[in-house]
Amino acid sequence: MQVRSFLAWWLLTFTSMPSGSGASTDIVRQHSKITPKMFIVSMFTPEAEIWHGIPEFDLLSHNISLPGLSPLFPSIHCSADYEVCQLITGEGEINAASTVSALLYSNTFNLTSTYFLLAGIAGINPEVGPTASVTFARFAVQVALQYEFDAREIYANMSTGYLPQGSTSTTPDQYPSSIYGTEVFEVNAQLRSIAAAFAKNATLADSESAKAYRKLYKSDSGIYDAATQDPLVLECDTSTSDVYFSGRLLGEAFSNTTKTFTNGKGIYCTTQQEDNATLESLLRGALAGLVDFSRIIIMRTASDFDRPHLGESPFENLFTADEQGASTPAFENLYRAGIKVIEGILDNWEGGFEKGIKAKNYVGDILGSLGGEPDFGSGAEKVVKRAILGERRGRW
């Protein structure tokens, strides 16, 4: 009994260590799980810190260390009343998936009614919108999950070195026949539009240098006229790739991938490195009854263009991205738009968001894992799923 008592004391005292912020550090609650209404998912330091020191709530009131979080970001932050918490995943798909999984299976939180706000910066397609804009996605597409050939070795009649997996021809607009299951995720379109409406109440940040840079996208063809506007709130989709790419040809190729993978419904808009990985972890959590996949909001603010303006090289577009002047307002707009979303949900919790927003569209992955019929895909994914499940049953 004395040994058990000592172990209980040790666990109570040392299972959560200070995160170094100077704020209180929570020990995992012994009798009840933490039940946040909102969870902000940030990817790296500037995205995270824009939420710290704000007047609405203090996210550093509680800092909770969990096994399996990023070594760079070992603590989850929560407001004093635990209504709003923040997870920092680390950048890239592997960091995102492993960190979100650590949160879900920690047994520290009850996330069954929590709304997740995936809030990060991104590149933006100048055919769709300007930098410093705030975007809300319905589809997240893993555009780099394809066959890749060096562009210097492709046939003259090929438009790109990217081809769908399972392809035996050089045509890029065929649906992949080799399906992994993470190619496309679709989230609640009704919630997406509600979040965008909340965000439109924000006064978006901009900069003089960003305004001047956007003017360079004006041309006689008008192809990039959308890029010359002031920042705005957009409903358009996001692409995930660990590779940080730059250039018109890659942008056009991945725009085609987005259309193909979503059966023409998706609008290639922003570029980032984490969202499909985060969504796969959340989907598996939903299958385990830990989260509600219809309570996910994908918000990305535009820090730079994914391709150069006419007369500029892809190298200049990437290597001098800071000269585009949009990074600072993009970080700021994560807070300015995001806080409107959070307040809109919290202020209308009882009788509204508490019970959830019913999706009228399909919600889930390409395999239909959560039930329902995906409104994208070729049918090959059903064959793949049946074959795998049948093979597994045969072994068991």
Beta strands, then each sheet from edge to edge (+ up, - down):
strand 1: 38-42
strand 2: 62-65
strand 3: 75-78
strand 4: 84-88
strand 5: 115-124
strand 6: 134-137
strand 7: 139-141
strand 8: 147-148
strand 9: 162-163
strand 10: 184-186
strand 11: 233-235
strand 12: 237-240
strand 13: 268-272
strand 14: 296-305
strand 15: 364-365
sheet 1: 2+ 3- 4+ 1+ 5+ 13- 12- 7- 10+ 15-
sheet 2: 2+ 3- 4+ 1+ 5+ 14+ 6- 11-
sheet 3: 8+ 9-
end
